[in-house]
Structure formats: C-alpha cells, structure tokens
Amino acid sequence: MANPIDTLPAHDALLDTSGLYCPEPIMLMHNKVRDMAPGEVLQVVATDPATTRDVPKFCQFLGHELMEQHTAGESYRYFIRLAS
C-alpha cells in the first residue's frame, strides 16, 4: 500500500506552522506568499484546528486555489496554488 505522503501534490515551498495558534499561521502564510510567484504551490502544515476554517477563507479572499487539504490526527496539511 502506498504511503499517503507519497501521493501528496508537488509543491514549491513548505511552511510549517506546527505549534502556532491563530492568528500566527495566517500571518505567516501572508508573508510566505509575498515571496512566491503566481501559480506556485505552497504546502502548509499546521496543528491549530482553527486553520480548517481560516485557510479556506484565506484562499477564497485572496483568490488562491485550495487544491487539497488533509487531516492526520492533530496535524493539518494544505496545498495552495497561488493566484495569477
């Protein structure tokens, strides 16, 4: 059986916000996407359950595509394609 990590989308950058709580993960995401090019994919790893609400709203508000999101125990993983 394939490891779930092996089937995750390719990404251009990784932002690990593990251990941080609202609003820090979203603030760090804002900073990270400023350094990235349109169309690139950002993987975000978080442990704050509030990100399940905040990350989709972040994407919707800024026009980014939330490609996938996964939950494994107390860890949340998001793949975001930056808007053009």
N, C-alpha and C positions, 0 to 999 in steps of 0.2 A: 504494500500500500504506500502511496506517495506521501511524503511529509507535507502537511499543509503549507509550511513556509516555502516549499519548492514551487507551489502553484500561485504564489502571490505575484501581482503585476510588477513589471520592471519599474524602477524609479530613478530619478536623477539626484535626489537629495533625501536625507533622513533627518528628522527632527524628533529626538527622544525627550518627551516632557514627563516621563515617569516620575512620580513623587510630587509633582506640582499640581496645584489646585486653582480653580477659576479665580481670577481671570488670566493667570500666567500662561497656560498653554495657548490661548488665543493670541495673547500679546506676542509670544514668541513666534507663532505662525505668521502674524503680520510682518514681523521683522525678517523672517526667512524668505517669504515670497518676494520681498523687495529685491533680494539678491538673485532671484531666479528669472529665467526668460519665459515668455508666454509659450504654452504648450508643454513645458517640462512637468514632470510628475514629482510631487512631494509625498513621501511616506511620513506619517506622524504616528508615533507610539505614545500612548497616554495611559494613566491609571485613574484619572479623575472621571467618575461616571457622568459628570456634567458635560463632558465632551461629546457624549452621544446626542446631546441636544445642540451644543454650541458649534461643533464642527459643521454639521449640515447647514446651520443658519449662516455661518461664516461664508461657506461656499455659495449659498444662494444670494446673499447680499452682495458679494464681490464678483459673481458671475463665473466662479470656478466650478469645475465638474468634480463631484464626489464620485469617483469611479467605483470604489469598493470600500466597505468597512467590515471589520471582523472583530469579534469578541472572543477572547480565550481566557476564561477565569476572570481575573481582575485587571486584565490588560486589553486595551482597545487599540486597533490599528486602522488607519485611514490612508487611502490613496487618492490624492487630489491632483487633477490636471489643471494647471493654471490657465486662466482665460487669456485670449489673444488681445 
